[in-house]
């Protein structure tokens, strides 16, 4: 029976090619506009580490100015001071824990013809790679002993390995960074989480740093921070040591806590730590410590820009307008076929049969509109990419994967079926006797 309905649908579409083309175009344009924005929002709001996002917590303690909160209404700072980050990390109260900051190093390639260049680096601790499920092509990260002994080791990214070593296994090679030799212990496989959840203080759609080196080595070498730094009171004396002892925030901290009991225990530990610091004159604000998992942290940082949500609303309204046009076109098509419908009813066709026939035909139109919508979505994403080409991160937001392709087709079919409900009901409501009497 379905094949019969399918054949009738094809004949109906062929009988009114212009009207059918208008319906396909209306659905396709609406789907294209809507899915262009949906795709961008889908990527921006995606979970970058779904397998353990509910176990990873961004650590915040409220060390800010007693006169006003760091952010309204009562948000604690998004980063930690050097004093707090190192003390909390040294306590070792989490299954895994990471402190890190963004910096930069000058890479000096081997060979007289190769020119030095500057690239981003991340100073971090040994748990970073296991905690964030970082994939390796060669080697691995360093262990805790490298942190403790300030061993000059480095993990490099895939692109840098390709640039310096032609993509070969470079583990064990020496790499000169800002005049100092480092031993390569690991080379990352392709890895670029979107958004860059572990450091939302800078551009959340940047690529990961090209270099990862021990936090202790960066501190000992006085590597400057290339990320955000905020201070609520002036630094009393000059110099690096004074900066580290100040109330300036510039270090991110994450803790891996597998369950609610571990989270509650760690939060209790944070409260106890702050109470101790209050005794020595620090932390003038009331207790306001936070542990935010990955998705909560992205929500707090408003990873999905408000403008995208507004555009999505407008795109949905535009799709609705296109569907209303489709309803009108389908209704016109049904009204032109009242004679045929009446004749079929008189010959014994039931309302259910007619309903099934027109729903199959609407599904075919919706499928064609979905295919057209996929093409228009691709063109829309390319237009956004060209319009904002000065921002490199935009390339990460205009990728249409199979999930979005299937979503576009499904939305088109559902939209076509929704648009077909009223015209189909009208078709099934035709009174055969009245129409045939006119004839």
Secondary structure, 3 states (H helix, E strand, C coil): CHHHHHHHHHHHHHHCHHHHHHHHHHHHHHHHHHHHHHHHHHHHCCCCCCCCCCCEEEEECCCCCCCCCCECCCECCCCEEHHHHHHHHHHCCCCEEEEEEEEEEEEECCCCCCCCEEEEEEEECCCHHHHCCCCEEEECCCCHHHHHHCCCEEEECHHHHHHHHCCCCCCCCEEEECCEEEEEEEEECCCCCCCCHHHCCCCCCCCCCCEEEEHHHHHHCCCCCCCCCECCCCCCCCCHHHHHCCCCEEEEEEEECCCHHHHHHHHHHHHHHHHHHHHCCCCCCCCCCEEEEHHHHHHHCCCCCHHHHHHHHHHHHHHHHHHHHHHHHHHHHHHHCHHHHHHHHHCCCCHHHHHHHHHHHHHHHHHHHHHHHHHHHHHHHHHHHHHCCCCHHHHHCCCCCHHHHHHHHHHHHHHHHHHHHHHHHHHHCCCHHHHHHHC
